[in-house]
Amino acid sequence: MSIWTRIAETLATIGESVGGFLQALASRKTTPPEKSVAFTIGMIALGAKMAKADGVVTEDEIAAFKQVFHIPDGELSAVAKVFNLAKKDTAGFEVYARQIAKLFDAQHAILEDVLDGLFHIAKADNAFHPGENGFLARVAESFGFTPADFARIRARHVAVADDPYLILGLAHESTADEIRKRYRELVREYHPDRHIAAGVPPEMIEIATQRLQKVNEAYDQVMKDKAA
């Protein structure tokens, strides 16, 4: 059964409250399939809120949303229903963010998947609006990330003097041994298999793969700098 079929079935039970559905799951022990549905519905809901953060929902942002999730044309109606329910929901986006954070506990790599997907949508119209940056910073805070964590995540998407140390979360004076240790930690944390086991739907694994590629590129650059 695909994630989209499970979401369509779930929609028949959540009524008009996406937030209520996420809260119910976050308050009890969940299975990986339930987490996959909750993860996807939560990210669609946050995407719906963020798409208006710059004051307008563009066709590019909608197309990027479909690209992140690889949504088959025949499944768009279920996604559209979640999107529209989230837009109508009076709950603020911080409520969704806190519920998602509670659902995945302290698995920050999983929560970074959400932020990476939202950054992809935000950049879709070739502009990164201050409202979108503020939105994402507050979501990151609700997820338990520090401002330094957010700067590291943001650096993968928005160029900051092309600083590979920032992407790795390292100081420029870090030793080669410290760099290698940090790199191994990130590879373990970001490995796609770990994300699937935690309940991230396979349709989203490309985000984790792209993130690992950014880490690999940053590591190669930093080690070249150290060898120079």
N, C-alpha and C positions, 0 to 999 in steps of 0.2 A: 504494500500500500504506500503510495507516494505521500510526501509531506502535505501536498496540496489537497489530497483526498481527505487526510486526517483533519486538516484545517476546516474544510467544507463541512465535515461531520461535527466538528467542535462548535462551529457557528450556530448550529441548531440548538446548542445548549447554553450559550453564554448570554442570550438575550441582547440587550442593548448596552451592556457594560463590559468593555474590554478590560477596564481596570478591575472590575469585580472578578473576572475570570483569572487574571494574573494573581490577584490577591489570594484567591482560593487555592491555587496551586502552590504559591509561595508559603502557605501556612501548613503544608503537609509534605510528607515524603513522596517524591515523584519518580516515575520510571524514565529511562532515556527517551522513549517515544513521546511521553508527555512533555518532557523538557524541550524536545525538538519543536513541538507545536507551540509551546509557550515562548520559546526563543524567537521563533519566526513571527508569531502574532505580536509579541512585544516590540520587535524591531520594525514591523510594518507600522505599528501605532506611533512609535517615536519618529519614524520617517514622515508620517502624516503631519505630526506636529512641527517637525523641523522644516518641512517643505514650505511652510508659510513664515518661517523665521525672518526671511528677507522681504516679506510683504507680498510675495507673489509665488504661485506654483507654476513653474514653467514646464513645457513639454519635454525639455531636456532632462529635468529632474525626474519626471515620471518615467522617461525612457531609461534613465540610469537606475532607478529603483527596480525596474523589470530586469535590467542587466545583472544587478547584484544578486538577485534571487533566481535568475534563469527560469522565469515563469513561463510554462507552456501556454499558448494562446487559449486553450480550452479551460484553463484554470484561473483566468484573470478575474472572473466574477467573484470568487471567494476572496481574493486579495483586495479587490475594490470594496467589498463589504467591510472588511476590517479597517481599511483606510478611511472610509466614510464614517464608520462608527467612532473611530478615534478623533476625527475632526469635530464630530458633534459632542463628544464627551466633555463634560464641564471640568473633569479632573485635569490638573496641570501635568505637564510632561514629567515633572520631577516624581510624581506618584508612580508613573510607569517605570521610570528609571530605578527607583528604590525597590519596586517589586521584582524587577528583573535581577537586580543585585542580590536580593535575598534568595531568589530561586537558585542562583548559581553560587551562592555563598562567597567564598574568597577566591574563586577561580578567576583571577584577573585576566588571564589570557583569553578566556571566553568572553568576558566583558569588553575586551579590546576588539573582538570581532564585531561587536555592535557598533562601536565608535568608528572602526575602519569602514564599515558599510555606510554609515551616516556621512562620513567625510566624502566618500565616493559620490554620494547623491548630491552633497552640497557643492561639489566642484563641477557638476555636470554641465552647468550653464557657462563654464569658463570664467566664473567669478566666485570669489569667496567673500561673502558679505559679512560685515561686522556682527550683524544679528545672528548669523549662522555660527560664527566663532563663539559668541556669547552663549548660545544655546548648547553647543557641544561642550564648552567648558563647564557649564552647570550640570550636564548629564554626567560628565566625567567625575565631578565632585560627588554627585549622588551615588555613583558607582564605587566611591571610596578612593579614587585616585587623587594624588597630591598634584599641586600645580606643576611640579617638575615632571611627574608622570604624563600629564596632559601635554606639556611642551615636547616630550619625547614622542608621543603618539602623533601629535600635530606635525612634527618634523618629517614624518613619512609621507605626508600629503601636501604640505605647504612649505616650500623651500625657505629655509632659514640659513642663509649664507652657505648652503650645501654642507652642513656640519655632520659628518658621519658619527662623531662622538656623541652628539645629542641623540641620534637614532638608537645608539647602543645604550644610552643612559650612563655614559662614562665621562669622567673629567679628562681634559686634554693631557694632564700629567700622568695618567694611568700607565702602569708598566705593561710590557708585552704579556707577562704572565696574568695580570689582572684582566687584560683584554681577552685573552684566550679563555679564561675562566668564565667571564661574563658571556662570551659568545656561546660557549657550551650550554650555559644555563638557558639562554634564549632559544637555542635550537630545541632543547628538550621541551621547554614551555610552549613553543609555537608549533610543534610538530602536528600536522593535520590529524594523524591517528588519535592523538590525545583529545583533540576537539570532538571528533566523532564519538569517542567513548564517553565524553561528558554530556552528550546530548545535542551537539550542534548538528543541524541537518546537513547531509552531504551536499545539498545545493549551495551551501555557504562556505564550503571548505576552500574554495578558490581564494577567498579573502585571506585565510590563514596562510595559504601557499604564497600569495603575493607579499604578505608581510615578511615571511621567512626570506624571500628573495631580497627584500630591502635590507634585512639584517645581514645577509651574506655579502651584499654589495658594500655596505658600510664597514663590515669587518675587513674585507679585502683592502679597502681604501686606507683604513686606520693602520693595518699591518704594513702596507707599503710606506706610509708616512714614517712609521717607526724604523723601518729598514733603511730609509733614505739618509 
